């Protein structure tokens, strides 16, 4: 029996909620996590028509990219579409879960899918997350070092880029005296003891700190393990906003724009004046990514593609870098494919449907 919480856990293993930006409200929006899943409807936006579709299809879980509820609701009276969706979902026993900037920022998330559609190679994060990593240092008797290292790695420590199980180890010795009431792993109560130890240093995402400490305490033989945790100023290179990569071969600017228009079914591609040069390095960010254009230019991108940008975002890069705006909905439409892959890989028996409702509020003449 698959429950709502099981689907949520699968999505959060791929895109943990702590990866979301501070303004966001990803996660369970409405519903009970213990309810059994009858079917899942995937969408970009939750609208009344989408909730009606879920009811008609017998789906009691909607997974959306954009959260239905961004700000706290002071009342639920049906005065706007958000409140009406909440009322309709609750009255029909439908839960709503959203994965937004956490799946934007996650490795293999929304921006990687856009890059895949464009055929980009050597794809890497454009704007890595800052102040999100910790250094974990622990002192372990030599005989237990391997077990403690393995426990920390299993808890999520030691990942640097595409490498895992990373640590630095220094041999030394520690001293301690066990007082009355202690049950020391080595040494005797009341006597100063000297033990050969290993200082193990590793790195971990800040949100995994408590999990790592729990794993350490369980694996460490000492009653009182000694460890230090430091805030790192390193950028988290595998997590962040936007991506940048290279086309397999140089192409004409207009050729690339036409390809984007066709692959993403864009009604109108807005772009800065053509620079009259061949392009190869492409940066992109789905959704409202206009503010990352500066990072794209700093990374020597020939082209920057995003879903939304302000007038002056385009003005600032005219004559410097080709910048294209393809629409918020159009840039993130393939998020539903990612959701389907995550859920079906673990729960193939669950009915999963992609909405047939076009929730894009922007239309083109």
KAPE-V42073 format. One line per field, one symbol per residue. psi: psi as a letter, one per 20 degrees, with the letter a starting at -180 (. if undefined). Layout:
BEGIN
psi->???
END
This chain:
BEGIN
psi->oprghggghghhhgnqhiiqrhirlrapgqrphiqqphqppqrgqorhhgghggghikpjpporgppgogqqphqnikirhghhggggggijkpqpppodihigiqpjbghhhghghikqrlprpgnqqqkjqqpopqppqhhjggggghggghijrjoocjqrkprpppqbqqqqoprpiqmqhqrqpippqppprpopprqqqhijghgggghghhhpiqhnqpqqpqpqjqqnhipaprrqaqqhqqrqghgghhgggghjlphoopqrqqikrqqgppqqpqbmjhijhhhghhjkphqpprhqqrgiggghjpihppppoipgghhjhjhhhgggggghhhmiipppqpqjpojoipqp.
END
